[in-house]
C-alpha cells in the first residue's frame, strides 16, 4: 500500500506525517477533522500493509490487535480510539505515547549497569502482569515492542500476535507455523502452544540477557531446526560474557530462560519482585555459573528433551492467582507476644490456602528511630534479624520467605505503597488494640490500610 499524504481524510481523521514505515504497517500522526471529537491525548493511526506481496498474517494481525486493544485497559498499553472497516481500509487509531523503545535504549548505550537492567526489567514484568490479569498474553515481547515512557513506566506495543482468553484465537486458526519473533519466542510457542503466560517471561529473560551482554542467548535462527534447539540448549551464562553481571541477576535471567515453562517463574509479579529485591534472591548453580554446559551435559539435555510435549496451560488470570505474594506487616514497637503469635497463626492459614505462595515479611521504622540509632545500617540489620527470628518458629514448608525493612514516617502509606508496587495479593496485619468508639475519632493504621488496600486484607486480633 502506498503512503498516505498529509491531509488525507479517513472517517473523520486527518493524516499528518508518517512517523514509521515498517514491514507490517505504516504509522501516521493524525487528528480529528472535528476538533470537538479530538481526545485529550495525541493519537496515531496504524495502517497495515496489504499489497500483493504482503502475507495474510498482516491482515490477521490487524484483526487480532483490534480486538485486543479494544478489550484491555490500564497504563501499560495505548488507549484504543477507533478502527476502520477491513473491507474498505483497515486502520487502528490509538493513543500516541512519548518515549523511546527498549531497542533505542540498547542502540544508544553501551553500559550494562545491573541496577538499570533490573529497574527496566521490573517495569516490563509489571506491564506483562497487568496483561496476564486481564487474560491476555502478548507473545511477541521484544525490545522494539517495549516503549519506555518519558519519565518512567513501560508501555507494551504491537498486539498483532497476542492471545485473549475471551476471543477466538485467529492466529491459531489461520497460521500453521509458530507465531512469534525468532530470537525471543518461547519453546512452547515453537511447539504450537499459545496457552501459557510464562511464554512472556521467557521473552523478558531474553531481553534481560541482551541488556546484560549485548548478545542474544539463542542467536536469531531462521530455520525450524535452529528454533528447536532451545528445547534442550542452555545458553552461555551472562557472567561468562560480562563478568560484571551479579550472580543474583544471572539467577533471575536463567530462571526465565528455562526450556520448561514449569521451571520458570510462576508469574510476572514474582519476576518483578525478585528484580526489585536482589538481596532476597536465592542464588543457585544457575546464578554462580561462569561457564556454559559441556558437550556431554548438552547431549544429555538433548536426549531427555527429545519428544517433549507442551500442553496448554490454565488461563493467565487463573494461572497467576494460585501463586500470590502474601505480605505480613510485623510490628516491632509496643507489641505483645500474643499479637506476634496471632500473626504467625494467620500467616500459616493464609499460606495453607495458597500453595506455592511467597511470604513477604515487612516492618516499618520511623526516620526518628534511625536518627537516634547508632546508624542506618545498624538498625536495618537489627530489624532484619528481628523479622527472621519472628518467622523462625513457623514451619513454612516449601514457601519462600523474604524480609524487608521500610523507613517512613507514615506507617500505613509505607505498607500500601509496598503492596501496590509489589503486586501483593493478601496483607496480614494486626488489628487496632483499642475499641471501635476511639476509631470513630482516630483513624488507626489498620483502618487506613483496610480502606485503601489494593488487595485482600486480613486483620488479626490477639
C-alpha positions in Angstrom: 0.0 0.0 0.0 1.3 3.4 -0.9 1.9 6.0 1.8 -1.0 8.3 2.6 -0.3 12.0 2.0 -0.6 14.6 4.8 -4.2 15.9 4.8 -5.7 12.6 3.7 -9.1 12.3 5.3 -10.4 8.9 6.6 -13.6 8.5 8.6 -13.3 11.8 10.3 -9.5 11.5 10.9 -6.9 13.7 9.0 -3.4 12.3 8.5 -0.3 14.3 9.3 3.2 13.0 8.7 4.2 9.3 8.6 6.3 8.6 11.6 7.1 4.9 10.9 7.1 2.7 7.8 7.7 -0.9 8.7 7.3 -4.3 7.2 3.9 -4.9 8.7 2.3 -1.4 8.8 2.6 2.4 8.3 2.0 4.7 11.3 0.8 8.3 10.9 0.2 11.1 13.3 -3.5 12.1 12.9 -6.0 14.5 14.3 -9.8 14.6 14.2 -11.3 16.8 11.5 -13.9 17.9 14.0 -12.0 19.5 17.0 -14.9 18.6 19.3 -14.2 14.9 18.6 -10.4 15.2 19.4 -9.4 13.1 22.5 -7.5 14.9 25.3 -4.4 13.0 24.2 -2.4 12.8 20.9 -3.3 10.0 18.6 -1.8 8.0 15.8 -3.2 5.8 13.0 -1.7 2.3 12.2 -2.5 1.1 8.7 -1.4 -2.5 7.9 0.5 -3.2 4.7 -1.8 -5.1 2.3 -0.1 -5.2 -1.0 0.0 -8.2 -3.2 3.5 -9.1 -1.9 2.4 -9.0 1.8 1.2 -12.1 3.5 -2.2 -12.8 5.0 -0.7 -12.6 8.5 -0.7 -8.8 8.2 -4.5 -8.8 8.0 -4.9 -11.4 10.7 -2.6 -9.5 12.9 -4.7 -6.4 12.4 -7.8 -8.2 13.4 -6.1 -9.6 16.5 -4.7 -6.2 17.6 -8.1 -4.5 17.1 -9.9 -7.0 19.4 -7.1 -7.0 22.0 -6.7 -3.2 22.2 -10.4 -2.6 22.5 -10.6 -5.1 25.4 -7.7 -4.2 27.6 -7.1 -1.2 29.9 -4.5 0.3 32.2 -1.3 2.3 31.8 0.7 -0.4 30.0 -1.0 -0.3 26.6 -2.1 2.5 24.3 -5.7 3.6 24.6 -7.9 2.4 21.8 -9.8 5.1 19.8 -11.3 3.7 16.6 -10.8 1.0 13.9 -11.5 1.0 10.2 -13.6 -1.4 8.1 -11.4 -4.1 6.9 -13.3 -4.3 3.6 -12.6 -0.6 2.8 -9.4 0.5 4.6 -8.3 -1.3 7.8 -6.7 1.0 10.3 -6.3 1.4 14.1 -6.4 4.8 15.8 -4.8 4.7 19.3 -3.0 6.9 21.8 0.4 8.2 20.9 2.8 8.0 23.9 6.1 9.9 24.1 9.2 7.9 24.7 11.7 5.5 23.0 11.7 1.8 22.7 14.0 -0.6 24.5 15.7 -1.2 21.2 16.5 2.5 21.0 18.0 2.2 24.5 20.1 -0.8 23.5 21.3 1.0 20.4 22.4 4.2 22.1 24.0 2.9 25.3 26.9 0.6 25.8 26.8 0.5 29.6 25.4 -2.6 31.2 24.6 -1.4 34.7 22.9 -4.2 36.7 20.7 -1.8 38.7 19.3 -0.2 35.5 18.8 -3.5 33.8 16.8 -4.7 36.9 14.8 -1.5 37.0 13.7 -1.7 33.4 13.1 -5.5 33.7 10.9 -5.0 36.7 8.8 -2.3 34.8 8.4 -4.8 31.8 7.4 -7.6 34.2 4.8 -5.3 35.9 3.4 -4.4 32.5 3.2 -8.1 31.5 1.5 -9.0 34.8 -1.2 -6.3 34.1 -2.0 -8.0 30.8 -2.0 -11.5 32.3 -4.5 -10.4 35.0 -6.8 -9.5 32.1 -6.5 -12.9 30.5 -4.2 -11.6 27.8 -0.7 -12.7 26.9 1.5 -10.7 24.5 3.5 -13.5 22.8 5.7 -11.1 20.9 7.6 -9.2 23.5 10.9 -7.9 22.2 12.9 -4.6 22.5 11.1 -3.0 19.6 7.7 -3.6 21.3 8.6 -2.2 24.7 8.2 1.6 24.9 10.0 3.3 27.8 7.8 6.3 28.7 9.5 9.7 29.1 9.8 9.9 32.8 9.1 6.4 34.0 6.9 3.4 33.2 6.6 0.9 30.3 4.0 0.6 27.6 3.8 -2.6 25.5 3.2 -2.2 21.8 2.1 -4.3 18.8 -0.6 -6.9 19.9 -0.8 -8.5 16.5 0.3 -11.9 17.8 -1.4 -11.7 21.2 -3.9 -14.0 22.7 -7.1 -13.3 24.7 -9.0 -16.0 26.6 -12.4 -14.5 25.7 -11.9 -14.2 22.0 -11.2 -16.7 19.2 -7.5 -17.3 18.6 -7.4 -16.1 14.9 -3.7 -16.9 14.6 -4.1 -20.5 15.8 -6.9 -20.9 13.2 -5.2 -19.2 10.3 -1.5 -20.0 10.8 0.3 -23.3 10.8 3.8 -22.1 11.6 4.7 -20.9 15.1 3.8 -17.2 15.5 6.5 -15.1 17.2 9.9 -13.4 16.7 12.6 -15.9 16.3 15.1 -14.5 18.8 12.5 -14.1 21.6 10.0 -16.9 21.1 9.5 -19.5 23.8 9.9 -23.2 23.3 6.2 -24.0 23.8 5.3 -21.4 21.2 7.6 -23.2 18.7 5.7 -26.4 19.5 2.4 -24.6 18.6 1.1 -24.0 22.1 -0.3 -20.4 22.6 -1.6 -21.2 26.0 0.9 -20.1 28.7 1.5 -16.6 30.2 5.0 -17.8 31.1 6.0 -17.5 27.4 6.1 -13.8 28.0 8.5 -14.4 30.9 10.8 -16.3 28.6 10.9 -13.3 26.2 11.6 -11.0 29.2 14.5 -13.3 30.1 15.9 -12.9 26.5 15.7 -9.1 26.8 17.4 -9.1 30.2 20.1 -11.3 28.8 20.6 -8.9 25.9 20.7 -5.9 28.2 23.4 -7.5 30.3 25.6 -9.0 27.5 24.6 -7.2 24.2 24.1 -10.7 22.8 21.1 -12.9 22.2 21.1 -16.1 24.2 19.9 -18.3 21.3 21.0 -16.2 18.4 18.5 -15.3 15.8 17.8 -18.7 14.0 16.0 -18.6 10.7 15.2 -22.3 10.3 12.9 -24.7 12.1 15.8 -26.9 13.3 17.6 -23.8 14.7 14.5 -22.8 16.6 14.0 -26.3 18.1 17.5 -26.1 19.7 16.0 -24.1 22.6 14.0 -27.2 23.6 17.3 -28.5 25.1 20.1 -25.9 24.8 21.1 -23.8 27.7 22.8 -20.5 26.7 26.1 -19.3 28.0 25.7 -17.8 31.4 25.7 -14.0 31.2 28.7 -13.8 33.6 30.8 -15.7 31.0 30.2 -12.8 28.6 30.0 -10.0 31.1 31.8 -10.8 34.3 30.2 -7.7 36.0 26.8 -9.4 35.9 25.8 -10.1 39.5 25.1 -13.7 40.4 21.6 -12.8 41.6 20.7 -11.2 38.2 22.0 -14.2 36.3 19.9 -16.4 38.5 16.8 -14.4 37.5 17.7 -14.4 33.8 18.5 -18.1 33.6 15.3 -19.0 35.5 13.3 -17.1 32.9 15.1 -19.0 30.1 14.3 -22.5 31.3 13.1 -24.7 28.5 10.1 -26.0 30.5 7.6 -23.3 31.5 7.1 -25.0 34.9 10.7 -24.3 35.7 10.4 -20.5 35.2 8.7 -18.0 37.5 5.1 -18.8 38.1 4.0 -15.2 37.4 5.4 -12.0 36.1 4.7 -10.4 39.6 7.2 -12.8 41.1 9.7 -12.0 38.5 9.2 -8.2 39.2 9.6 -8.9 42.9 13.0 -10.5 42.5 14.2 -7.8 40.2 13.2 -5.2 42.7 14.7 -7.0 45.7 18.0 -8.5 44.6 19.2 -9.1 48.2 16.3 -11.6 48.6 17.1 -13.8 45.5 18.3 -17.2 46.4 21.3 -17.9 44.2 21.9 -21.5 43.0 24.2 -23.1 40.5 22.4 -21.2 37.7 23.5 -17.9 39.2 27.0 -18.8 40.1 28.0 -20.4 36.8 30.7 -18.7 34.8 30.9 -21.4 32.1 28.4 -23.0 29.8 27.4 -26.6 29.9 29.8 -29.0 28.4 29.2 -31.3 25.5 28.1 -34.3 27.5 25.6 -32.4 29.6 24.1 -30.8 26.5 23.9 -34.2 24.9 22.0 -35.5 27.9 19.6 -32.5 27.7 19.1 -33.1 24.0 18.3 -36.8 24.7 15.9 -36.1 27.5 14.3 -33.3 25.6 13.6 -35.4 22.6 9.8 -35.9 22.2 9.0 -33.3 24.9 5.3 -32.4 24.8 3.9 -29.0 25.7 0.4 -28.8 27.0 -1.8 -25.7 27.1 -1.9 -24.1 30.5 -4.7 -22.6 32.6 -5.9 -19.1 31.7 -3.4 -16.4 32.7 -5.6 -15.0 35.4 -6.2 -18.4 36.9 -2.6 -19.3 36.4 -1.3 -16.3 38.4 -3.9 -16.4 41.2 -2.7 -19.7 42.9 0.9 -18.3 43.3 0.3 -15.0 45.1 2.5 -12.8 47.2 1.4 -12.7 50.9 2.6 -9.8 52.9 2.6 -9.7 56.7 3.2 -6.4 58.5 5.1 -7.2 61.7 5.1 -4.5 64.4 8.2 -4.1 66.4 7.3 -1.4 68.9 4.8 -1.8 71.8 3.6 -5.2 70.7 2.8 -8.3 72.8 3.9 -11.8 72.2 0.2 -12.8 71.9 -0.2 -10.5 68.9 3.0 -11.8 67.3 1.8 -15.3 67.8 -1.6 -14.5 66.3 0.1 -13.1 63.2 2.1 -16.3 62.9 -1.1 -18.4 63.0 -2.7 -16.1 60.4 0.2 -16.5 58.1 0.0 -20.3 58.4 -3.6 -20.1 57.4 -3.0 -17.7 54.6 -0.2 -19.7 53.1 -2.0 -23.0 53.6 -4.8 -21.8 51.3 -2.4 -20.7 48.7 0.0 -23.4 47.6 3.4 -22.1 46.4 2.7 -18.5 47.7 5.7 -16.3 48.6 5.7 -14.7 52.0 7.0 -11.1 52.4 7.7 -10.1 56.0 7.7 -6.3 56.4 8.2 -3.9 59.3 8.3 -0.1 59.2 10.7 2.1 61.1 10.5 5.8 61.5 13.2 8.3 60.4 13.4 9.4 64.0 14.3 5.9 65.1 17.0 5.8 62.5 18.4 9.2 63.6 18.6 8.1 67.2 20.2 4.8 66.5 23.9 4.1 66.0 23.5 4.2 62.3 21.0 3.4 59.5 22.8 0.2 58.5 22.8 -1.0 62.1 19.1 -0.5 62.8 18.2 -2.1 59.5 20.3 -5.1 60.4 18.7 -5.3 63.8 15.2 -5.2 62.3 16.0 -7.8 59.7 17.3 -10.1 62.5 14.1 -9.4 64.4 11.9 -10.4 61.4 13.9 -13.6 60.8 13.6 -14.6 64.5 9.8 -13.8 64.4 9.4 -16.1 61.3 11.9 -18.8 62.6 9.3 -20.7 64.7 6.9 -21.1 61.7 7.1 -24.2 59.5 6.8 -22.6 56.1 7.3 -25.8 54.1 8.2 -25.0 50.5 7.1 -21.4 50.8 9.9 -18.9 50.2 10.1 -16.0 52.7 11.7 -12.6 52.2 12.3 -9.9 54.8 12.1 -6.1 54.3 12.6 -3.1 56.5 10.8 0.1 55.3 11.7 3.6 56.5 8.8 6.0 56.7 7.0 8.5 59.0 3.7 7.2 57.7 3.3 3.5 58.5 0.0 3.0 56.6 1.3 4.7 53.5 4.5 2.7 53.6 2.5 -0.6 53.8 0.2 0.5 51.0 3.0 1.6 48.7 4.9 -1.6 49.2 1.7 -3.7 48.5 0.9 -1.8 45.3 4.5 -1.8 44.0 5.0 -5.5 44.5 1.6 -6.8 43.3 0.7 -8.2 46.8 -2.4 -10.4 46.8 -3.0 -10.5 50.6 -2.0 -8.3 53.5 -2.0 -9.7 57.0 -1.6 -7.3 59.9 -2.7 -6.8 63.5 -6.0 -5.1 64.2 -6.2 -2.0 66.4 -5.9 -2.6 70.1 -8.4 0.0 71.3 -12.2 0.0 70.8 -14.4 1.0 68.0 -15.5 4.2 69.8 -11.9 5.5 69.6 -11.6 4.5 66.0 -14.5 6.8 65.1 -12.3 9.7 66.0 -8.8 8.4 65.2 -8.1 6.5 62.0 -5.7 3.8 63.0 -3.0 2.3 60.8 -5.0 -0.9 60.2 -8.2 1.1 59.3 -6.2 3.3 56.9 -4.7 0.3 55.2 -8.1 -1.5 55.1 -9.8 1.5 53.5 -7.2 1.9 50.7 -5.6 -1.6 50.2 -5.2 -2.7 46.6 -5.8 -6.3 47.6 -7.4 -8.5 50.2 -6.5 -7.7 53.8 -6.7 -9.9 56.9 -6.8 -8.1 60.3 -5.8 -10.2 63.2 -6.6 -9.8 66.9 -4.5 -11.4 69.7 
